[in-house]
Amino acid sequence: MIESDRRILTKAIGEPWHGYCDDVTRDGKYRMCKCGDAYIIRPENHVNRTFATAQDWEDLLEKVVRPNVMAFETFLFKSFFQKDSLSLIYMEWFLSLFIEERCELVAEFLIYMYERKAEEFEWVKEFMPKTKKENNHE
Ligand SMILES: [Zn+2]
């Protein structure tokens, strides 16, 4: 899964993104994590989710899919089976996917909801790819 999707999903379940940054603690002894904690003291607490585990899926189910279940089903249906005569089994298909593939679809769902201007998904904007103009610095 690409990093931007993992970042969106991490934010969606209300957790901070971890990774070294250039800051150090006040005493200058430890490197800071992007989440605001000293990274070196407990690096095992600063590992980002893979969104490939059963726990990751459970947490996404609880925080994203269940509260938006109708919209999520519509998204799945429209996105993948609109032109497919076997569309009635789309949920079976979904449940047969690997966890990481399901989590990836949840990320796509969040972007889809943002693009449909759903207000409660406005936060997804910060994870969207930059526009062509902004990308031209290379
Ligand atoms: Zn951290």
Backbone and ligand atoms as CSV (ligand in chain L), in Angstrom:
chain,resi,resn,atom,element,x,y,z
A,1,MET,N,N,0.849,-1.198,0.000
A,1,MET,CA,C,0.000,0.000,0.000
A,1,MET,C,C,0.886,1.251,0.000
A,2,ILE,N,N,0.497,2.246,-0.768
A,2,ILE,CA,C,1.321,3.446,-0.815
A,2,ILE,C,C,1.205,4.228,0.489
A,3,GLU,N,N,2.254,5.019,0.779
A,3,GLU,CA,C,2.312,5.685,2.069
A,3,GLU,C,C,1.169,6.672,2.278
A,4,SER,N,N,0.770,7.371,1.227
A,4,SER,CA,C,-0.304,8.354,1.426
A,4,SER,C,C,-1.598,7.666,1.867
A,5,ASP,N,N,-1.859,6.461,1.350
A,5,ASP,CA,C,-3.041,5.712,1.795
A,5,ASP,C,C,-2.903,5.326,3.270
A,6,ARG,N,N,-1.704,4.879,3.653
A,6,ARG,CA,C,-1.503,4.508,5.063
A,6,ARG,C,C,-1.664,5.724,5.962
A,7,ARG,N,N,-1.228,6.877,5.487
A,7,ARG,CA,C,-1.392,8.092,6.291
A,7,ARG,C,C,-2.871,8.456,6.456
A,8,ILE,N,N,-3.618,8.347,5.372
A,8,ILE,CA,C,-5.057,8.651,5.441
A,8,ILE,C,C,-5.741,7.719,6.437
A,9,LEU,N,N,-5.433,6.427,6.334
A,9,LEU,CA,C,-6.081,5.451,7.217
A,9,LEU,C,C,-5.677,5.665,8.670
A,10,THR,N,N,-4.416,6.021,8.900
A,10,THR,CA,C,-3.935,6.282,10.258
A,10,THR,C,C,-4.695,7.454,10.863
A,11,LYS,N,N,-4.840,8.511,10.063
A,11,LYS,CA,C,-5.589,9.674,10.533
A,11,LYS,C,C,-7.057,9.308,10.784
A,12,ALA,N,N,-7.615,8.483,9.883
A,12,ALA,CA,C,-9.032,8.130,9.996
A,12,ALA,C,C,-9.333,7.383,11.293
A,13,ILE,N,N,-8.364,6.619,11.791
A,13,ILE,CA,C,-8.627,5.937,13.058
A,13,ILE,C,C,-8.122,6.752,14.240
A,14,GLY,N,N,-7.694,7.978,13.969
A,14,GLY,CA,C,-7.377,8.905,15.051
A,14,GLY,C,C,-6.019,8.720,15.689
A,15,GLU,N,N,-5.075,8.178,14.929
A,15,GLU,CA,C,-3.727,7.996,15.476
A,15,GLU,C,C,-2.735,8.900,14.750
A,16,PRO,N,N,-1.626,9.245,15.427
A,16,PRO,CA,C,-0.624,10.093,14.775
A,16,PRO,C,C,0.292,9.273,13.863
A,17,TRP,N,N,0.874,9.948,12.893
A,17,TRP,CA,C,1.854,9.307,12.016
A,17,TRP,C,C,3.223,9.412,12.675
A,18,HIS,N,N,3.989,8.306,12.626
A,18,HIS,CA,C,5.304,8.289,13.269
A,18,HIS,C,C,6.438,8.316,12.258
A,19,GLY,N,N,7.548,8.874,12.683
A,19,GLY,CA,C,8.744,8.896,11.844
A,19,GLY,C,C,9.694,9.962,12.350
A,20,TYR,N,N,10.978,9.745,12.145
A,20,TYR,CA,C,11.956,10.733,12.586
A,20,TYR,C,C,11.676,12.107,12.016
A,21,CYS,N,N,11.911,13.127,12.828
A,21,CYS,CA,C,11.961,14.473,12.279
A,21,CYS,C,C,13.257,15.106,12.772
A,22,ASP,N,N,13.533,16.336,12.376
A,22,ASP,CA,C,14.829,16.941,12.708
A,22,ASP,C,C,14.891,17.481,14.127
A,23,ASP,N,N,13.742,17.550,14.804
A,23,ASP,CA,C,13.749,18.104,16.162
A,23,ASP,C,C,14.375,17.138,17.152
A,24,VAL,N,N,14.908,17.722,18.217
A,24,VAL,CA,C,15.413,16.907,19.321
A,24,VAL,C,C,14.693,17.343,20.599
A,25,THR,N,N,14.779,16.495,21.634
A,25,THR,CA,C,14.166,16.861,22.912
A,25,THR,C,C,14.885,18.081,23.491
A,26,ARG,N,N,14.275,18.730,24.476
A,26,ARG,CA,C,14.834,19.970,25.032
A,26,ARG,C,C,16.261,19.794,25.532
A,27,ASP,N,N,16.541,18.637,26.114
A,27,ASP,CA,C,17.902,18.411,26.604
A,27,ASP,C,C,18.853,18.029,25.464
A,28,GLY,N,N,18.318,17.941,24.273
A,28,GLY,CA,C,19.170,17.662,23.117
A,28,GLY,C,C,19.611,16.217,23.002
A,29,LYS,N,N,19.098,15.361,23.876
A,29,LYS,CA,C,19.596,13.984,23.909
A,29,LYS,C,C,18.909,13.057,22.915
A,30,TYR,N,N,17.665,13.340,22.611
A,30,TYR,CA,C,16.912,12.363,21.820
A,30,TYR,C,C,16.304,12.976,20.571
A,31,ARG,N,N,16.271,12.196,19.514
A,31,ARG,CA,C,15.571,12.611,18.302
A,31,ARG,C,C,14.070,12.540,18.553
A,32,MET,N,N,13.345,13.479,17.966
A,32,MET,CA,C,11.897,13.505,18.128
A,32,MET,C,C,11.219,12.742,16.995
A,33,CYS,N,N,10.015,12.260,17.323
A,33,CYS,CA,C,9.166,11.630,16.324
A,33,CYS,C,C,8.205,12.699,15.795
A,34,LYS,N,N,7.690,12.498,14.579
A,34,LYS,CA,C,6.714,13.445,14.028
A,34,LYS,C,C,5.480,13.567,14.911
A,35,CYS,N,N,5.201,12.541,15.719
A,35,CYS,CA,C,4.029,12.590,16.593
A,35,CYS,C,C,4.259,13.487,17.802
A,36,GLY,N,N,5.506,13.941,18.014
A,36,GLY,CA,C,5.781,14.852,19.112
A,36,GLY,C,C,6.500,14.211,20.291
A,37,ASP,N,N,6.688,12.908,20.271
A,37,ASP,CA,C,7.388,12.211,21.348
A,37,ASP,C,C,8.853,11.986,20.988
A,38,ALA,N,N,9.657,11.735,22.023
A,38,ALA,CA,C,11.039,11.346,21.758
A,38,ALA,C,C,11.032,9.946,21.135
A,39,TYR,N,N,11.650,9.828,20.012
A,39,TYR,CA,C,11.591,8.593,19.228
A,39,TYR,C,C,12.449,7.492,19.839
A,40,ILE,N,N,13.635,7.890,20.261
A,40,ILE,CA,C,14.625,6.882,20.632
A,40,ILE,C,C,14.272,6.173,21.940
A,41,ILE,N,N,13.539,6.873,22.810
A,41,ILE,CA,C,13.266,6.282,24.120
A,41,ILE,C,C,12.458,4.994,23.992
A,42,ARG,N,N,11.397,5.024,23.210
A,42,ARG,CA,C,10.609,3.799,22.996
A,42,ARG,C,C,10.258,3.660,21.514
A,43,PRO,N,N,11.225,3.308,20.702
A,43,PRO,CA,C,10.953,3.226,19.255
A,43,PRO,C,C,9.844,2.235,18.928
A,44,GLU,N,N,9.662,1.233,19.773
A,44,GLU,CA,C,8.615,0.238,19.499
A,44,GLU,C,C,7.219,0.845,19.577
A,45,ASN,N,N,7.116,2.026,20.230
A,45,ASN,CA,C,5.814,2.698,20.296
A,45,ASN,C,C,5.595,3.658,19.130
A,46,HIS,N,N,6.562,3.713,18.232
A,46,HIS,CA,C,6.479,4.687,17.136
A,46,HIS,C,C,6.562,3.998,15.780
A,47,VAL,N,N,5.831,2.912,15.670
A,47,VAL,CA,C,5.797,2.160,14.421
A,47,VAL,C,C,4.445,2.410,13.767
A,48,ASN,N,N,4.453,2.754,12.495
A,48,ASN,CA,C,3.182,2.974,11.797
A,48,ASN,C,C,2.503,1.652,11.473
A,49,ARG,N,N,1.209,1.694,11.401
A,49,ARG,CA,C,0.453,0.493,11.053
A,49,ARG,C,C,0.720,0.099,9.603
A,50,THR,N,N,0.632,-1.213,9.349
A,50,THR,CA,C,0.810,-1.704,7.980
A,50,THR,C,C,-0.520,-1.764,7.230
A,51,PHE,N,N,-1.602,-1.797,7.979
A,51,PHE,CA,C,-2.939,-2.040,7.429
A,51,PHE,C,C,-2.984,-3.360,6.663
A,52,ALA,N,N,-2.307,-4.338,7.235
A,52,ALA,CA,C,-2.319,-5.694,6.687
A,52,ALA,C,C,-2.627,-6.707,7.785
A,53,THR,N,N,-3.015,-6.231,8.964
A,53,THR,CA,C,-3.301,-7.157,10.063
A,53,THR,C,C,-4.799,-7.151,10.390
A,54,ALA,N,N,-5.221,-8.210,11.047
A,54,ALA,CA,C,-6.632,-8.320,11.432
A,54,ALA,C,C,-7.034,-7.158,12.343
A,55,GLN,N,N,-6.122,-6.750,13.235
A,55,GLN,CA,C,-6.433,-5.634,14.133
A,55,GLN,C,C,-6.637,-4.331,13.357
A,56,ASP,N,N,-5.782,-4.111,12.345
A,56,ASP,CA,C,-5.935,-2.905,11.516
A,56,ASP,C,C,-7.328,-2.890,10.880
A,57,TRP,N,N,-7.718,-4.025,10.344
A,57,TRP,CA,C,-9.026,-4.106,9.685
A,57,TRP,C,C,-10.159,-3.885,10.680
A,58,GLU,N,N,-10.051,-4.507,11.858
A,58,GLU,CA,C,-11.065,-4.317,12.899
A,58,GLU,C,C,-11.219,-2.838,13.242
A,59,ASP,N,N,-10.081,-2.163,13.382
A,59,ASP,CA,C,-10.123,-0.750,13.769
A,59,ASP,C,C,-10.729,0.107,12.663
A,60,LEU,N,N,-10.419,-0.225,11.404
A,60,LEU,CA,C,-11.024,0.528,10.293
A,60,LEU,C,C,-12.520,0.253,10.204
A,61,LEU,N,N,-12.890,-0.987,10.448
A,61,LEU,CA,C,-14.320,-1.329,10.460
A,61,LEU,C,C,-15.053,-0.457,11.463
A,62,GLU,N,N,-14.479,-0.368,12.675
A,62,GLU,CA,C,-15.145,0.348,13.745
A,62,GLU,C,C,-15.162,1.859,13.500
A,63,LYS,N,N,-14.037,2.395,13.038
A,63,LYS,CA,C,-13.914,3.851,12.943
A,63,LYS,C,C,-14.412,4.423,11.615
A,64,VAL,N,N,-14.345,3.648,10.549
A,64,VAL,CA,C,-14.692,4.203,9.234
A,64,VAL,C,C,-15.877,3.486,8.581
A,65,VAL,N,N,-15.794,2.171,8.482
A,65,VAL,CA,C,-16.787,1.454,7.674
A,65,VAL,C,C,-18.152,1.436,8.361
A,66,ARG,N,N,-18.202,1.028,9.619
A,66,ARG,CA,C,-19.517,0.923,10.292
A,66,ARG,C,C,-20.239,2.261,10.386
A,67,PRO,N,N,-19.544,3.336,10.772
A,67,PRO,CA,C,-20.266,4.618,10.848
A,67,PRO,C,C,-20.722,5.138,9.480
A,68,ASN,N,N,-20.156,4.594,8.405
A,68,ASN,CA,C,-20.498,5.080,7.054
A,68,ASN,C,C,-20.928,3.930,6.160
A,69,VAL,N,N,-21.581,2.947,6.759
A,69,VAL,CA,C,-21.755,1.685,6.042
A,69,VAL,C,C,-22.552,1.825,4.745
A,70,MET,N,N,-23.575,2.666,4.736
A,70,MET,CA,C,-24.366,2.823,3.511
A,70,MET,C,C,-23.522,3.461,2.407
A,71,ALA,N,N,-22.817,4.520,2.761
A,71,ALA,CA,C,-21.970,5.204,1.775
A,71,ALA,C,C,-20.858,4.277,1.302
A,72,PHE,N,N,-20.330,3.478,2.212
A,72,PHE,CA,C,-19.247,2.575,1.841
A,72,PHE,C,C,-19.741,1.505,0.865
A,73,GLU,N,N,-20.892,0.947,1.148
A,73,GLU,CA,C,-21.459,-0.046,0.234
A,73,GLU,C,C,-21.736,0.561,-1.136
A,74,THR,N,N,-22.251,1.769,-1.137
A,74,THR,CA,C,-22.513,2.450,-2.405
A,74,THR,C,C,-21.216,2.651,-3.173
A,75,PHE,N,N,-20.180,3.063,-2.432
A,75,PHE,CA,C,-18.865,3.261,-3.054
A,75,PHE,C,C,-18.367,1.964,-3.689
A,76,LEU,N,N,-18.434,0.873,-2.935
A,76,LEU,CA,C,-17.967,-0.417,-3.462
A,76,LEU,C,C,-18.755,-0.802,-4.703
A,77,PHE,N,N,-20.043,-0.686,-4.572
A,77,PHE,CA,C,-20.924,-1.094,-5.656
A,77,PHE,C,C,-20.660,-0.280,-6.920
A,78,LYS,N,N,-20.650,1.033,-6.767
A,78,LYS,CA,C,-20.462,1.912,-7.916
A,78,LYS,C,C,-19.084,1.758,-8.518
A,79,SER,N,N,-18.105,1.708,-7.671
A,79,SER,CA,C,-16.730,1.726,-8.152
A,79,SER,C,C,-16.343,0.460,-8.888
A,80,PHE,N,N,-16.860,-0.645,-8.482
A,80,PHE,CA,C,-16.332,-1.891,-8.994
A,80,PHE,C,C,-17.291,-2.731,-9.817
A,81,PHE,N,N,-18.554,-2.536,-9.620
A,81,PHE,CA,C,-19.463,-3.464,-10.292
A,81,PHE,C,C,-20.588,-2.799,-11.060
A,82,GLN,N,N,-20.435,-1.543,-11.308
A,82,GLN,CA,C,-21.497,-0.829,-11.993
A,82,GLN,C,C,-21.844,-1.487,-13.331
A,83,LYS,N,N,-20.814,-1.954,-14.019
A,83,LYS,CA,C,-21.054,-2.508,-15.347
A,83,LYS,C,C,-21.054,-4.029,-15.353
A,84,ASP,N,N,-21.040,-4.617,-14.175
A,84,ASP,CA,C,-20.891,-6.061,-14.067
A,84,ASP,C,C,-22.242,-6.697,-13.742
A,85,SER,N,N,-22.647,-7.665,-14.545
A,85,SER,CA,C,-23.946,-8.285,-14.302
A,85,SER,C,C,-23.943,-9.125,-13.028
A,86,LEU,N,N,-22.736,-9.424,-12.513
A,86,LEU,CA,C,-22.660,-10.203,-11.268
A,86,LEU,C,C,-22.622,-9.297,-10.044
A,87,SER,N,N,-23.096,-8.066,-10.214
A,87,SER,CA,C,-22.930,-7.070,-9.159
A,87,SER,C,C,-23.535,-7.462,-7.820
A,88,LEU,N,N,-24.473,-8.378,-7.814
A,88,LEU,CA,C,-25.103,-8.735,-6.542
A,88,LEU,C,C,-24.148,-9.404,-5.579
A,89,ILE,N,N,-23.033,-9.937,-6.081
A,89,ILE,CA,C,-22.113,-10.605,-5.157
A,89,ILE,C,C,-20.922,-9.723,-4.779
A,90,TYR,N,N,-21.065,-8.413,-4.964
A,90,TYR,CA,C,-19.909,-7.555,-4.692
A,90,TYR,C,C,-19.418,-7.643,-3.255
A,91,MET,N,N,-20.339,-7.849,-2.314
A,91,MET,CA,C,-19.901,-7.916,-0.922
A,91,MET,C,C,-19.122,-9.214,-0.655
A,92,GLU,N,N,-19.534,-10.278,-1.302
A,92,GLU,CA,C,-18.769,-11.532,-1.190
A,92,GLU,C,C,-17.358,-11.349,-1.719
A,93,TRP,N,N,-17.301,-10.679,-2.874
A,93,TRP,CA,C,-15.997,-10.385,-3.455
A,93,TRP,C,C,-15.159,-9.575,-2.478
A,94,PHE,N,N,-15.757,-8.565,-1.900
A,94,PHE,CA,C,-15.024,-7.698,-0.982
A,94,PHE,C,C,-14.462,-8.491,0.190
A,95,LEU,N,N,-15.281,-9.355,0.728
A,95,LEU,CA,C,-14.848,-10.113,1.909
A,95,LEU,C,C,-13.793,-11.157,1.563
A,96,SER,N,N,-13.642,-11.484,0.279
A,96,SER,CA,C,-12.628,-12.460,-0.118
A,96,SER,C,C,-11.252,-11.811,-0.322
A,97,LEU,N,N,-11.206,-10.494,-0.260
A,97,LEU,CA,C,-9.929,-9.799,-0.470
A,97,LEU,C,C,-9.003,-9.965,0.728
A,98,PHE,N,N,-7.699,-9.819,0.471
A,98,PHE,CA,C,-6.750,-9.771,1.581
A,98,PHE,C,C,-7.015,-8.515,2.407
A,99,ILE,N,N,-6.635,-8.564,3.666
A,99,ILE,CA,C,-6.871,-7.428,4.553
A,99,ILE,C,C,-6.278,-6.142,3.980
A,100,GLU,N,N,-5.054,-6.231,3.469
A,100,GLU,CA,C,-4.419,-5.023,2.958
A,100,GLU,C,C,-5.218,-4.438,1.782
A,101,GLU,N,N,-5.777,-5.309,0.946
A,101,GLU,CA,C,-6.577,-4.826,-0.192
A,101,GLU,C,C,-7.865,-4.157,0.300
A,102,ARG,N,N,-8.454,-4.733,1.334
A,102,ARG,CA,C,-9.666,-4.132,1.897
A,102,ARG,C,C,-9.352,-2.763,2.502
A,103,CYS,N,N,-8.234,-2.699,3.238
A,103,CYS,CA,C,-7.842,-1.427,3.859
A,103,CYS,C,C,-7.577,-0.380,2.776
A,104,GLU,N,N,-6.962,-0.808,1.673
A,104,GLU,CA,C,-6.683,0.109,0.574
A,104,GLU,C,C,-7.990,0.679,0.007
A,105,LEU,N,N,-8.990,-0.167,-0.089
A,105,LEU,CA,C,-10.291,0.306,-0.575
A,105,LEU,C,C,-10.912,1.319,0.380
A,106,VAL,N,N,-10.661,1.138,1.680
A,106,VAL,CA,C,-11.179,2.107,2.643
A,106,VAL,C,C,-10.513,3.459,2.406
A,107,ALA,N,N,-9.205,3.440,2.102
A,107,ALA,CA,C,-8.513,4.697,1.780
A,107,ALA,C,C,-9.129,5.326,0.533
A,108,GLU,N,N,-9.386,4.506,-0.483
A,108,GLU,CA,C,-10.016,5.029,-1.702
A,108,GLU,C,C,-11.406,5.587,-1.400
A,109,PHE,N,N,-12.097,4.918,-0.498
A,109,PHE,CA,C,-13.421,5.382,-0.086
A,109,PHE,C,C,-13.335,6.773,0.548
A,110,LEU,N,N,-12.356,6.969,1.416
A,110,LEU,CA,C,-12.207,8.254,2.091
A,110,LEU,C,C,-11.932,9.365,1.074
A,111,ILE,N,N,-11.095,9.049,0.076
A,111,ILE,CA,C,-10.797,10.029,-0.979
A,111,ILE,C,C,-12.051,10.307,-1.802
A,112,TYR,N,N,-12.781,9.233,-2.108
A,112,TYR,CA,C,-14.036,9.357,-2.860
A,112,TYR,C,C,-15.029,10.264,-2.122
A,113,MET,N,N,-15.137,10.066,-0.808
A,113,MET,CA,C,-16.059,10.888,-0.023
A,113,MET,C,C,-15.595,12.336,0.000
A,114,TYR,N,N,-14.297,12.536,0.116
A,114,TYR,CA,C,-13.755,13.900,0.085
A,114,TYR,C,C,-14.081,14.562,-1.263
A,115,GLU,N,N,-13.848,13.798,-2.346
A,115,GLU,CA,C,-14.088,14.354,-3.681
A,115,GLU,C,C,-15.570,14.651,-3.925
A,116,ARG,N,N,-16.431,13.956,-3.205
A,116,ARG,CA,C,-17.871,14.236,-3.323
A,116,ARG,C,C,-18.289,15.355,-2.385
A,117,LYS,N,N,-17.285,16.018,-1.795
A,117,LYS,CA,C,-17.500,17.192,-0.950
A,117,LYS,C,C,-18.303,16.881,0.317
A,118,ALA,N,N,-18.153,15.664,0.800
A,118,ALA,CA,C,-18.794,15.337,2.074
A,118,ALA,C,C,-18.032,16.066,3.182
A,119,GLU,N,N,-18.738,16.898,3.926
A,119,GLU,CA,C,-18.091,17.798,4.869
A,119,GLU,C,C,-17.214,17.096,5.898
A,120,GLU,N,N,-17.694,15.975,6.434
A,120,GLU,CA,C,-16.921,15.323,7.494
A,120,GLU,C,C,-15.653,14.645,6.972
A,121,PHE,N,N,-15.442,14.687,5.657
A,121,PHE,CA,C,-14.220,14.112,5.094
A,121,PHE,C,C,-13.291,15.184,4.532
A,122,GLU,N,N,-13.561,16.428,4.881
A,122,GLU,CA,C,-12.756,17.559,4.421
A,122,GLU,C,C,-11.278,17.387,4.810
A,123,TRP,N,N,-11.016,16.748,5.944
A,123,TRP,CA,C,-9.637,16.567,6.423
A,123,TRP,C,C,-8.773,15.764,5.466
A,124,VAL,N,N,-9.398,14.976,4.586
A,124,VAL,CA,C,-8.627,14.147,3.646
A,124,VAL,C,C,-7.789,15.023,2.712
A,125,LYS,N,N,-8.218,16.281,2.552
A,125,LYS,CA,C,-7.541,17.202,1.629
A,125,LYS,C,C,-6.028,17.229,1.827
A,126,GLU,N,N,-5.593,17.240,3.084
A,126,GLU,CA,C,-4.156,17.359,3.343
A,126,GLU,C,C,-3.358,16.158,2.833
A,127,PHE,N,N,-4.050,15.072,2.475
A,127,PHE,CA,C,-3.354,13.876,1.992
A,127,PHE,C,C,-3.451,13.716,0.484
A,128,MET,N,N,-4.160,14.624,-0.147
A,128,MET,CA,C,-4.342,14.508,-1.584
A,128,MET,C,C,-3.065,14.888,-2.319
A,129,PRO,N,N,-2.798,14.221,-3.465
A,129,PRO,CA,C,-1.613,14.572,-4.242
A,129,PRO,C,C,-1.663,16.046,-4.629
A,130,LYS,N,N,-0.488,16.652,-4.653
A,130,LYS,CA,C,-0.438,18.074,-5.016
A,130,LYS,C,C,-0.841,18.256,-6.477
A,131,THR,N,N,-1.303,19.459,-6.780
A,131,THR,CA,C,-1.707,19.737,-8.165
A,131,THR,C,C,-0.472,19.789,-9.060
A,132,LYS,N,N,-0.701,19.739,-10.356
A,132,LYS,CA,C,0.389,19.756,-11.332
A,132,LYS,C,C,1.307,20.951,-11.104
A,133,LYS,N,N,0.686,22.104,-10.901
A,133,LYS,CA,C,1.450,23.337,-10.736
A,133,LYS,C,C,2.403,23.221,-9.556
A,134,GLU,N,N,1.900,22.721,-8.438
A,134,GLU,CA,C,2.731,22.596,-7.245
A,134,GLU,C,C,3.865,21.581,-7.437
A,135,ASN,N,N,3.634,20.624,-8.325
A,135,ASN,CA,C,4.607,19.552,-8.532
A,135,ASN,C,C,5.728,19.924,-9.502
A,136,ASN,N,N,5.628,21.114,-10.082
A,136,ASN,CA,C,6.528,21.460,-11.183
A,136,ASN,C,C,7.953,21.832,-10.777
A,137,HIS,N,N,8.217,21.799,-9.490
A,137,HIS,CA,C,9.551,22.253,-9.046
A,137,HIS,C,C,10.682,21.338,-9.466
A,138,GLU,N,N,10.388,20.130,-9.954
A,138,GLU,CA,C,11.458,19.191,-10.312
A,138,GLU,C,C,12.072,19.487,-11.684
L,1,ZN,ZN,ZN,5.777,8.699,17.168
